Amino acid sequence: MSLHQFMCGPFLSASYAITQFGENMYQMILLNEAVDIYNDYQIKINEAISNSDDEEYIMSLQKESDYYDQIFQISIGAGITLYEA
């Protein structure tokens, strides 16, 4: 917690709401980046397939895409708090 955050009193709920809002915005940015990267790799894979590129290159793109998909799944899991589960 920040040193400037209220720990008790009438501003506690507002302070908590501000913290939650900041965390939610950060989580949204991370998820947005993960989705963008995943979509970029899907486009690269489709282009490589349509251009009949090397199979090894396509497989490496697929592995990288799977890696970013796993990051996306972890990000979604981390975004769900105990209160939402």
C-alpha positions in Angstrom: 0.0 0.0 0.0 1.1 3.5 -0.6 2.1 5.8 2.2 -0.4 8.3 1.1 -3.3 5.9 1.3 -5.8 6.2 4.1 -5.8 3.2 6.4 -8.9 4.1 8.5 -11.5 6.8 8.7 -14.1 8.2 6.3 -11.8 8.0 3.3 -10.9 4.4 3.6 -13.5 3.1 1.1 -12.5 5.9 -1.4 -8.9 5.0 -1.0 -9.6 1.4 -1.6 -11.7 2.1 -4.6 -8.9 4.2 -6.2 -6.5 1.4 -5.6 -8.8 -1.1 -7.2 -9.5 1.2 -10.1 -5.7 1.5 -10.8 -5.2 -2.2 -10.6 -8.1 -2.9 -12.9 -6.7 -0.3 -15.5 -3.3 -2.0 -15.3 -4.9 -5.4 -15.8 -6.9 -4.1 -18.8 -3.7 -2.8 -20.4 -1.9 -6.1 -19.9 -4.8 -8.1 -21.3 -5.1 -5.7 -24.3 -1.4 -6.2 -25.1 -1.7 -10.0 -24.8 -4.6 -10.0 -27.2 -2.8 -7.7 -29.7 0.3 -9.9 -29.6 -1.8 -13.1 -30.0 -3.6 -11.6 -33.0 -0.4 -10.4 -34.6 1.0 -14.0 -34.4 -2.2 -15.4 -35.9 -1.9 -13.0 -38.8 1.8 -14.0 -39.3 0.8 -17.7 -39.2 -1.9 -17.3 -41.8 0.4 -15.3 -44.0 3.1 -17.9 -43.7 0.7 -20.6 -44.6 -0.7 -18.7 -47.6 2.8 -17.9 -48.8 3.8 -21.6 -48.4 6.7 -20.7 -46.2 8.9 -23.3 -44.5 7.1 -25.7 -42.2 9.7 -25.1 -39.5 9.1 -21.4 -39.6 5.3 -21.9 -39.3 5.8 -24.3 -36.4 8.0 -21.7 -34.6 5.3 -19.1 -35.1 2.7 -21.5 -33.8 4.9 -22.2 -30.7 5.3 -18.5 -30.0 1.6 -18.0 -30.5 0.8 -20.8 -28.0 3.3 -19.1 -25.6 1.4 -15.8 -25.8 -1.9 -17.7 -25.5 -0.7 -19.2 -22.2 0.3 -15.7 -21.0 -3.2 -14.5 -21.9 -4.8 -17.4 -20.0 -2.6 -16.6 -16.9 -3.5 -12.9 -17.2 -7.2 -13.8 -17.2 -6.7 -16.1 -14.2 -4.8 -13.4 -12.3 -7.5 -10.8 -13.1 -10.2 -12.8 -11.3 -10.0 -12.1 -7.6 -11.3 -14.3 -4.8 -14.5 -12.1 -4.6 -15.3 -12.7 -8.3 -14.6 -16.4 -8.3 
